[in-house]
Amino acid sequence: MGLVKNLILLGFECLSVVLPAALVFFVYRGSGTAVKWRHLLAIIVLAVYLSAVLAVTSSGTIYDAVSSGGSYARAWGRSIMSKINYIPFSQENHIMQYVLNVIMLMPFGFLLPAIWRRTNKIWCIALSGFSLSLLIELSQMLNHRRSDVDDLIMNTLGAVLGLLLFRAFFKLTGWRGGREDYTRLEPLLYVVAMFFGHFFLFDQFGLIQILYGK
């Protein structure tokens, strides 16, 4: 029974990312843009991946900020400086932590250019990876986790390596299918919708109370 409840919790977290992405897709279709249905499948793959990243990193939500009568938010305000490491590689982190942070965002750097042709630029992927990592790091301060500039650096590097891996795959296979460009801001809209969907919809505390009566 515990396994089933954990799967329900993970499924709800995944839906909090997938549903906003699907909403953006249907808004595009409703506006008259001829978005192909296979594009939705690619978006869902990206959303499921991002939900896994947000789960693994324990990305904070608005419910973290207001839980326990807002005590998390007050504690965050009192100790914000102690929660941030601004100096690169000044902490004694295990090498595997750096490696895992690189690996975690490699699929992000691979999937974006696989879905949107315009994102096949190093500066674009580096900026996207950095921005996603920054959002995660900032949100983690709402649930008493530390934010570390090392994570930003390693995540950004991972996204760029993912792009290089995509280019190598693209060159070796000659694959040309599935890459759509409808509007310039489309990738940004989807990623923002996914992140903030999780931020506003994923009430971990409420669901745990329902499932476990705690």
C-alpha atoms as one frame of an Amber mdcrd trajectory, in Angstrom:
protein
   0.000   0.000   0.000   2.908   2.347   0.775   4.270   1.833  -2.736   0.895
   2.691  -4.272   0.676   5.899  -2.225   4.197   6.911  -3.235   3.317   6.300
  -6.881   0.205   8.454  -6.483   2.373  11.214  -4.998   4.853  10.982  -7.893
   2.012  10.855 -10.416   0.460  13.995  -8.978   3.825  15.754  -9.137   4.203
  14.713 -12.762   0.712  15.942 -13.631   1.477  19.332 -12.069   4.095  19.751
 -14.818   2.419  17.931 -17.718  -0.983  19.629 -17.465   0.312  23.239 -17.776
   2.408  22.167 -20.767  -0.651  20.566 -22.390  -2.627  23.756 -21.686  -0.050
  25.845 -23.572  -0.280  23.383 -26.483  -4.062  23.683 -26.701  -3.886  27.473
 -26.426  -1.602  27.424 -29.470  -4.034  25.193 -31.356  -6.982  27.332 -30.311
  -5.249  30.466 -31.583  -5.192  29.000 -35.073  -1.568  27.876 -35.106  -1.284
  24.589 -37.013   0.526  22.724 -34.240   0.966  19.042 -35.022  -0.217  16.413
 -32.543   3.212  14.738 -32.542   4.507  18.024 -31.135   2.371  17.413 -28.048
   4.021  14.020 -27.563   7.466  15.643 -27.628   6.304  18.280 -25.139   4.989
  15.573 -22.794   8.359  13.799 -22.911  10.041  17.071 -21.916   7.466  17.648
 -19.163   7.916  14.165 -17.678  11.681  14.677 -17.676  11.352  18.077 -15.981
   8.996  16.662 -13.363  11.677  14.095 -12.529  14.288  16.869 -12.216  12.019
  18.892  -9.916  11.340  15.804  -7.805  15.013  14.815  -7.508  16.076  18.360
  -6.599  13.178  18.825  -4.142  12.234  22.026  -5.923  10.263  24.282  -3.589
   6.651  25.309  -4.098   4.357  28.008  -2.797   3.081  25.469  -0.260   6.560
  25.257   1.268   6.446  29.024   1.795   3.075  29.014   3.580   3.317  25.715
   5.471   3.231  25.750   9.281   1.648  29.175   9.324   4.359  30.691   7.201
   7.224  29.656   9.481   9.262  28.479   6.490   8.955  31.868   4.838   9.927
  33.708   8.043  12.932  31.422   8.588  13.958  31.980   4.966  13.821  35.728
   5.434  15.985  35.609   8.563  18.683  33.349   7.155  18.791  34.074   3.447
  22.491  34.941   3.426  23.439  31.683   5.133  21.546  29.671   2.513  23.539
  30.861  -0.500  27.080  29.976  -1.509  28.256  32.692  -3.875  31.877  31.550
  -4.254  32.479  28.877  -6.942  34.046  25.623  -5.753  34.603  26.931  -2.233
  32.666  24.045  -0.644  34.050  20.568  -0.041  31.673  18.700  -2.340  32.249
  15.136  -3.485  33.225  14.834  -7.147  30.136  12.692  -7.783  27.904  15.590
  -6.770  29.413  17.674  -9.560  29.098  14.795 -12.026  25.442  14.176 -11.145
  24.633  17.877 -11.517  26.161  17.796 -14.998  24.306  14.618 -15.998  20.973
  15.874 -14.656  20.624  18.681 -17.213  22.184  16.910 -20.193  18.747  15.628
 -21.341  17.473  19.211 -21.142  20.213  20.374 -23.524  19.384  17.447 -25.803
  15.584  17.721 -25.803  15.242  21.453 -26.460  16.976  21.447 -29.870  15.345
  18.102 -30.660  11.944  19.801 -30.296  12.706  23.376 -31.391  15.173  24.092
 -34.190  15.829  27.685 -33.043  17.296  26.538 -29.726  20.215  24.776 -31.445
  22.642  27.453 -30.283  25.168  27.161 -27.458  24.270  30.555 -25.968  20.567
  29.692 -26.055  21.001  26.325 -24.322  23.506  27.745 -21.811  21.085  30.542
 -20.916  18.153  28.110 -20.733  20.049  25.654 -18.543  21.306  28.443 -16.264
  17.811  29.952 -15.950  16.158  26.624 -15.126  18.866  25.842 -12.563  18.493
  29.315 -11.038  14.726  28.873 -10.658  15.283  25.542  -8.931  17.983  26.947
  -6.633  15.806  29.905  -5.628  12.783  27.687  -4.999  14.837  25.343  -2.824
  15.349  28.146  -0.311  11.627  27.914   0.464  12.075  24.403   1.863  15.253
  25.033   3.865  17.702  23.772   1.237  20.902  25.620   0.350  21.515  27.336
  -2.978  24.966  26.833  -4.438  26.641  28.607  -7.349  28.439  25.306  -8.084
  25.085  23.753  -8.984  24.397  26.592 -11.422  27.768  26.095 -13.095  27.511
  22.301 -13.333  23.886  22.363 -14.503  24.701  24.909 -17.212  27.668  22.802
 -18.323  25.410  19.742 -18.430  22.874  21.521 -20.659  25.638  22.580 -23.087
  27.052  19.032 -23.172  23.532  17.797 -23.908  23.408  20.123 -26.917  26.769
  18.825 -28.157  25.504  15.268 -27.718  22.406  16.169 -29.736  24.534  17.626
 -32.526  26.686  14.496 -32.628  23.563  12.303 -32.718  22.024  14.504 -35.407
  25.160  14.315 -37.554  25.627  10.550 -37.159  22.011   9.566 -37.819  20.912
  12.283 -40.238  17.632  12.448 -38.309  15.414  15.292 -39.480  11.988  14.557
 -38.027  10.009  16.103 -35.221  11.693  19.501 -35.006   9.063  22.206 -35.042
   9.220  25.997 -34.740   5.928  27.822 -34.378   6.801  31.021 -32.502  10.077
  32.419 -31.189   8.973  32.416 -27.554   7.375  28.971 -27.613  10.192  27.090
 -25.789  10.263  29.747 -23.054   6.483  29.612 -22.611   6.500  25.840 -22.205
   9.383  25.690 -19.730   7.972  28.562 -17.652   4.521  26.933 -17.648   6.020
  23.612 -16.516   8.075  25.092 -13.693   5.396  27.389 -12.321   2.729  24.725
 -12.798   4.726  22.606 -10.359   5.311  25.651  -8.125   1.624  26.492  -7.788
  -0.098  23.111  -8.236   2.062  20.583  -6.397   0.817  20.585  -2.795   2.994
  17.831  -1.347   1.917  18.541   2.220  -1.783  18.421   1.412  -1.508  15.200
  -0.567   0.565  13.505   2.136  -2.115  14.407   4.666  -4.778  12.870   2.448
  -2.788   9.707   1.696  -1.159   9.093   5.059  -3.388  11.043   7.429  -0.441
  13.077   8.740
